[in-house]
Every structure is written in structure tokens, then in C-alpha cells.
Amino acid sequence: MGAASSLGAVVNAFDARQEGADPVESMGGAFLRPDLEGLDIGPSADGYVPDMGEEFNRRTADMYREVVPSVDIIVTTATGG
């Protein structure tokens, strides 16, 4: 992300863990924040993201529907399950 940002790319990133915002922003990226108001999304004891549930998935999908049409490249990581 840092290299892409330094080359002039607009970098956006999302992680279900809100503590992921600091590293993204420190590398020049924008941390995407879906509307999660009213959801209980605390971290798990082991540091991994617990199953967030259907409402979380719906809200993040809404966010992606807004963001995806305006980007040229999307990089994803594997998810558990």
C-alpha cells in the first residue's frame, strides 16, 4: 500500500478490525468505514475476526457497491470459513 500510495495511486483498504485503520492511514491509504452503528463487533479473544453476522455482511456489501465502480484494481486476502 505504501508503494502504491508513493507512486500516486489512491489507496483504500478495509478490515473488519477497526484497529486496522492506523497502519493503513500511516501508509497514505484511506481506511474504508461502513456504517456499523448499532452492531456489536468487538474483537475476539484470539485477535482474529469472529463471525460478524449477516447484518455486518450486508452493510459491508453496501459499502463495496459504492466503492468498487470507482477503482481500477482490487486486492483481496483469503477469509476463513
C-alpha positions in Angstrom: 0.0 0.0 0.0 2.8 2.4 0.8 4.5 1.8 -2.5 1.2 2.3 -4.5 0.5 5.5 -2.5 4.0 6.8 -3.1 3.5 6.3 -6.8 0.4 8.4 -6.8 -2.3 5.7 -6.5 -5.4 6.3 -4.5 -5.3 3.5 -1.9 -8.4 2.4 0.1 -8.4 -0.5 2.5 -10.9 -2.3 4.7 -10.6 -4.7 7.6 -13.3 -5.8 9.9 -11.0 -5.0 12.8 -11.1 -1.2 13.3 -7.6 -1.3 14.7 -6.5 -1.9 11.1 -7.1 1.8 10.3 -3.8 3.1 11.8 -1.5 1.0 9.6 -3.5 1.8 6.5 -3.5 5.5 7.2 0.1 5.6 8.2 1.0 4.3 4.7 -1.1 7.0 3.0 -4.2 5.0 2.4 -7.8 5.7 3.4 -9.5 3.3 5.7 -13.0 2.4 4.5 -15.6 2.5 7.2 -19.0 1.1 6.5 -21.9 2.2 8.7 -21.6 -0.2 11.7 -23.7 1.8 14.1 -25.6 -0.5 16.5 -23.6 -3.6 15.7 -21.7 -5.5 18.4 -18.4 -6.1 16.6 -15.8 -6.4 19.4 -12.6 -8.3 18.8 -12.3 -11.9 19.7 -10.0 -13.2 22.5 -7.5 -14.6 20.0 -7.2 -11.4 17.8 -9.0 -12.9 14.8 -12.2 -11.6 13.5 -15.2 -13.6 14.8 -18.2 -14.3 12.6 -19.7 -10.9 12.2 -23.1 -12.0 11.1 -25.5 -11.2 8.2 -26.1 -7.5 9.1 -22.4 -6.8 9.1 -22.0 -8.6 5.7 -24.9 -6.6 4.3 -23.5 -3.3 5.4 -20.0 -4.0 4.1 -21.5 -5.2 0.8 -23.4 -1.9 0.6 -20.0 -0.1 1.1 -18.4 -2.2 -1.6 -21.2 -1.4 -4.1 -20.4 2.3 -3.6 -16.6 2.0 -3.8 -15.9 -0.7 -6.4 -17.2 1.1 -9.5 -14.6 3.9 -9.0 -11.5 1.8 -8.7 -9.2 0.2 -11.2 -7.7 -2.6 -9.1 -8.9 -4.7 -6.1 -6.7 -6.8 -4.0 -8.2 -9.2 -1.5 -7.0 -11.7 1.1 -8.3 -15.1 2.0 -11.0 -15.4 4.5 -11.7 -18.2 7.0 -14.7 -20.4 6.7 
